[in-house]
Amino acid sequence: MTTRRDFLSTASLAATGFALAPLAACSQESPPPASNAAAAAPAETPFVGPLLKRKIPSTGESIPVIGMGTSGSFEVGRDEAARAPLREVLKRFVDAGASVIDTAPTYSSAEDALGDLVTEAKLRDRLFLATKLSGVSGIEEGRRQFGESLRRLRTDRIDLLQVHNLRDTRVQFALARELKQQGKVRLIGLTHYRDEAHAELADEMRALKPDFVQINYSVVSRGAERTIFPLARELGIAVMVNRAFEDGRLFAQVKGKPLPAWAIEIGADSWAQLLLKFVLSEATVTVVIPATSKPRNQSDNLKAGVGVMLDAKQREALVVAVG
Ligand SMILES: NC(=O)c1ccc[n+]([C@@H]2O[C@H](COP(=O)([O-])OP(=O)(O)OC[C@H]3O[C@@H](n4cnc5c(N)ncnc54)[C@H](OP(=O)(O)O)[C@@H]3O)[C@@H](O)[C@H]2O)c1
């Protein structure tokens, strides 16, 4: 059976020029010929930064464009064997200069694992931590959950507190505002993960004017282009993108397909980098938060945050290529 690692190695070879015919017509220029040096390159090339940064409109603060999610990947409880690779996932992340990590109290043990690993490596001051008011009703339940998040994350402040999936939105957002006024939270936001919710989310963005909106966006889920992105530009709201890989499903969709010939022109040598660069080629996107439990995939994802993004022609070509 072909593993994801085998597949990425194949994709990397493809990027060096070995199987690139299908989308050559979409290239801005002819693809360069494969060189022996490139062909002999190890499958895992080092990350060469620095990561690009974009501004949060409400504060002017710049944050790195590649962040990280924790759903699934950090839901490991106290299992040492599962925590070990996450230490390296975190190390590679901060070593690259990345900082934005998104979690939630309802991602089972993710806040606990993240809090322990961040504390153990003394990384709190280098991170922008985002969590959520999630699945709670009423202000007291929200307040209790926030207190628990601080305890589990082993911190006294949260950089971004988001109301999760439009549940009890007005009450929880009022609480988030109060916590911001008290200095326990720096920024506040709203999240969702499905195109069907964009209209309601847009209404709440207009009414509540959060600092951030977190929304799904990928090469196969482009609804945000019509509603959320234009509104975020108009209102000056930062955009965090979740599910750029459709929870990993996009890798199955491109399995066995060669990378487009033009990938090398934008410095991408994997499908992951192309999918993330697709998201970041929307200038309104402030940060994208792919989730991974594997150091190798973390390095791969970070490489999408440097150099040029896709132009309009390459964006359309990628949509066709992923299918
Ligand atoms: N409503 C909400 O607010 C909401 C909803 C959904 C998600 N989120 C946030 O957004 C984050 C990201 O979304 P997501 O977790 O649904 O999924 P995602 O980032 O679209 O995909 C994660 C999957 O992709 C795989 N992957 C990551 N990097 C890879 C690479 N370079 N090559 C191959 N496979 C790779 C991961 O597997 P490996 O572990 O094997 O690398 C994992 O299975 C979440 O973790 C969460 O923080 C928020």
The ligand as a MOL file (V3000), in Angstrom:
LIG
                    3D

  0  0  0     0  0            999 V3000
M  V30 BEGIN CTAB
M  V30 COUNTS 48 52 0 0 0
M  V30 BEGIN ATOM
M  V30 1 N -15.7710 25.3900 13.4010 0
M  V30 2 C -14.5290 25.5790 13.6330 0
M  V30 3 O -14.1720 26.5300 14.2760 0
M  V30 4 C -13.5210 24.6440 13.0540 0
M  V30 5 C -13.9430 23.5550 12.2980 0
M  V30 6 C -12.9810 22.7400 11.7440 0
M  V30 7 C -11.6380 22.9890 11.9970 0
M  V30 8 N -11.2540 24.0340 12.7670 0 CHG=1
M  V30 9 C -9.8230 24.3330 13.0310 0
M  V30 10 O -9.1140 24.2470 11.8060 0
M  V30 11 C -8.0590 23.2870 11.9290 0
M  V30 12 C -7.7780 22.6420 10.5900 0
M  V30 13 O -8.9060 21.9380 10.1100 0
M  V30 14 P -9.0110 20.3510 10.1430 0
M  V30 15 O -8.2690 19.8300 11.3220 0
M  V30 16 O -10.4580 20.0400 10.0220 0 CHG=-1
M  V30 17 O -8.3410 19.7880 8.8520 0
M  V30 18 P -7.2320 20.1550 7.7280 0
M  V30 19 O -6.1860 21.0520 8.2590 0
M  V30 20 O -7.9970 20.5350 6.5090 0
M  V30 21 O -6.6100 18.6870 7.4820 0
M  V30 22 C -5.9540 17.9790 8.4800 0
M  V30 23 C -5.5540 16.6360 7.8960 0
M  V30 24 O -4.5700 16.8210 6.8740 0
M  V30 25 C -3.4300 15.9780 7.1210 0
M  V30 26 N -2.2360 16.7370 6.7420 0
M  V30 27 C -1.7950 17.9060 7.2890 0
M  V30 28 N -0.6950 18.3440 6.6550 0
M  V30 29 C -0.4170 17.4350 5.6900 0
M  V30 30 C 0.5980 17.3340 4.7050 0
M  V30 31 N 1.5390 18.2590 4.5580 0
M  V30 32 N 0.5890 16.2630 3.8790 0
M  V30 33 C -0.3500 15.3010 3.9960 0
M  V30 34 N -1.3500 15.3410 4.9130 0
M  V30 35 C -1.3770 16.3920 5.7430 0
M  V30 36 C -3.4590 15.6660 8.5900 0
M  V30 37 O -2.9380 14.3840 8.8190 0
M  V30 38 P -1.5260 14.1620 9.6040 0
M  V30 39 O -1.8020 14.4140 11.0520 0
M  V30 40 O -1.2330 12.7490 9.2600 0
M  V30 41 O -0.5270 15.1310 9.0150 0
M  V30 42 C -4.9600 15.6930 8.9040 0
M  V30 43 O -5.5300 14.4160 8.6530 0
M  V30 44 C -8.5660 22.3670 13.0340 0
M  V30 45 O -7.5370 21.5870 13.5840 0
M  V30 46 C -9.1830 23.3390 13.9790 0
M  V30 47 O -8.1810 23.9680 14.7800 0
M  V30 48 C -12.1740 24.8680 13.2880 0
M  V30 END ATOM
M  V30 BEGIN BOND
M  V30 1 1 1 2
M  V30 2 2 2 3
M  V30 3 1 2 4
M  V30 4 1 4 5
M  V30 5 2 4 48
M  V30 6 2 5 6
M  V30 7 1 6 7
M  V30 8 2 7 8
M  V30 9 1 8 9
M  V30 10 1 8 48
M  V30 11 1 9 10
M  V30 12 1 9 46
M  V30 13 1 10 11
M  V30 14 1 11 12
M  V30 15 1 11 44
M  V30 16 1 12 13
M  V30 17 1 13 14
M  V30 18 2 14 15
M  V30 19 1 14 16
M  V30 20 1 14 17
M  V30 21 1 17 18
M  V30 22 2 18 19
M  V30 23 1 18 20
M  V30 24 1 18 21
M  V30 25 1 21 22
M  V30 26 1 22 23
M  V30 27 1 23 24
M  V30 28 1 23 42
M  V30 29 1 24 25
M  V30 30 1 25 26
M  V30 31 1 25 36
M  V30 32 1 26 27
M  V30 33 1 26 35
M  V30 34 2 27 28
M  V30 35 1 28 29
M  V30 36 1 29 30
M  V30 37 2 29 35
M  V30 38 1 30 31
M  V30 39 2 30 32
M  V30 40 1 32 33
M  V30 41 2 33 34
M  V30 42 1 34 35
M  V30 43 1 36 37
M  V30 44 1 36 42
M  V30 45 1 37 38
M  V30 46 2 38 39
M  V30 47 1 38 40
M  V30 48 1 38 41
M  V30 49 1 42 43
M  V30 50 1 44 45
M  V30 51 1 44 46
M  V30 52 1 46 47
M  V30 END BOND
M  V30 END CTAB
M  END
